[in-house]
Amino acid sequence: MTRKSFHRDEIDTSKPHPARIYDYLLGGKNNYELDRAAGDRLAGAAPEVRAGVRANRAFLGRAVRHVVGTGVRQILDIGTGLPTSPTVQEIAREVATGVRIAYVDNDPIVNTYADALLAGSDGTGVVVGDLRDPAALVEHPDVRRVVDFDEPVALLLVAVLHFLTEADDPRRVVATLRDALAPGSFLVLSHATGDFADRREAQAVYDNASASLNLRTKAEVERFFDGFELLEPGLSEVPFWRPDAPPPTAPGEIGFYGGVARRP
Ligand SMILES: C[S@@+](CC[C@H](N)C(=O)[O-])C[C@H]1O[C@@H](n2cnc3c(N)ncnc32)[C@H](O)[C@@H]1O
């Protein structure tokens, strides 16, 4: 198990942070007044957002269960967020014991809650790192301690790429990570979209936050899967990616796309 501690005074409370806004929208307690105000503004601008984050989290669960069910035994979760029950390791280890997981987030607050992420588990690491520097993440010793890149990996980029601007060159970022993955690896990806409604007001909530919100169209999100083979049903609105039960929302209501793909 690998872990670093951060002190409270390293946590930036001067502006809303995506991890804490998301935690608030999911009903979590690890957030501050200005995160809650941003979350309320977001819900005012995009009333389906709470259902959206729950649907995104449910997609994450179904996708992780699927890829671990195919035999993958290591997960690289970039943009982990604050611990939300069930955590990725709880989901994965329900399917197979011994799944190793490296959690990466660029917000040190996630590291502060590492105890909750790591709870009693070997083969797990928490790393403060930035998706915008993918080569450094692949080489990071705490990632390497957990992930063997010669074996298939499930790479999770769930609800994180929309925090990268075009100037961050997110397609290059994903391609760099893809090229580090062994054949038989998987990409689990979800991304916010404005395809179904005008979301400029929702985006504006992030203007003062620690990262901007960059909505993308279905075609733009699909391009992140270049070099992978998308599994059925392809890139879908998250409630409709292999639902366990009839989705509680109609098509076009939830502004998140999700997909799972395999590296041949
Ligand atoms: C909306 S949360 C998603 C959490 C989790 N993946 C899920 O879908 O339930 C996005 C997370 O991505 C993190 N994040 C944003 N930009 C990042 C970056 N450039 N590098 C690493 N993490 C980032 C945020 O700190 C936040 O914890």
PDBQT file of the ligand as one rigid body, heavy atoms in Angstrom, charges set to zero:
ROOT
HETATM    1  C1  LIG A 301     -16.281  14.652 -11.410  1.00  0.00    +0.000 C 
HETATM    2  S1  LIG A 301     -14.980  13.924 -10.492  1.00  0.00    +0.000 S 
HETATM    3  C2  LIG A 301     -15.085  12.243 -11.065  1.00  0.00    +0.000 C 
HETATM    4  C3  LIG A 301     -14.786  11.219 -10.011  1.00  0.00    +0.000 C 
HETATM    5  C4  LIG A 301     -14.893   9.773 -10.453  1.00  0.00    +0.000 C 
HETATM    6  N1  LIG A 301     -13.998   9.477 -11.559  1.00  0.00    +0.000 N 
HETATM    7  C5  LIG A 301     -16.299   9.443 -10.860  1.00  0.00    +0.000 C 
HETATM    8  O1  LIG A 301     -16.626   9.508 -12.046  1.00  0.00    +0.000 OA
HETATM    9  O2  LIG A 301     -17.123   9.144  -9.985  1.00  0.00    +0.000 OA
HETATM   10  C6  LIG A 301     -13.533  14.504 -11.412  1.00  0.00    +0.000 C 
HETATM   11  C7  LIG A 301     -12.225  14.315 -10.699  1.00  0.00    +0.000 C 
HETATM   12  O3  LIG A 301     -11.181  14.583 -11.640  1.00  0.00    +0.000 OA
HETATM   13  C8  LIG A 301     -10.173  15.293 -10.966  1.00  0.00    +0.000 C 
HETATM   14  N2  LIG A 301      -9.382  16.032 -11.964  1.00  0.00    +0.000 N 
HETATM   15  C9  LIG A 301      -9.738  17.146 -12.663  1.00  0.00    +0.000 A 
HETATM   16  N3  LIG A 301      -8.753  17.532 -13.483  1.00  0.00    +0.000 NA
HETATM   17  C10 LIG A 301      -7.746  16.625 -13.308  1.00  0.00    +0.000 A 
HETATM   18  C11 LIG A 301      -6.439  16.498 -13.876  1.00  0.00    +0.000 A 
HETATM   19  N4  LIG A 301      -5.989  17.377 -14.778  1.00  0.00    +0.000 N 
HETATM   20  N5  LIG A 301      -5.657  15.462 -13.468  1.00  0.00    +0.000 NA
HETATM   21  C12 LIG A 301      -6.111  14.578 -12.527  1.00  0.00    +0.000 A 
HETATM   22  N6  LIG A 301      -7.347  14.661 -11.958  1.00  0.00    +0.000 NA
HETATM   23  C13 LIG A 301      -8.151  15.670 -12.343  1.00  0.00    +0.000 A 
HETATM   24  C14 LIG A 301     -10.893  16.179  -9.994  1.00  0.00    +0.000 C 
HETATM   25  O4  LIG A 301     -10.058  16.611  -8.931  1.00  0.00    +0.000 OA
HETATM   26  C15 LIG A 301     -12.012  15.264  -9.530  1.00  0.00    +0.000 C 
HETATM   27  O5  LIG A 301     -11.634  14.525  -8.399  1.00  0.00    +0.000 OA
ENDROOT
TORSDOF 0
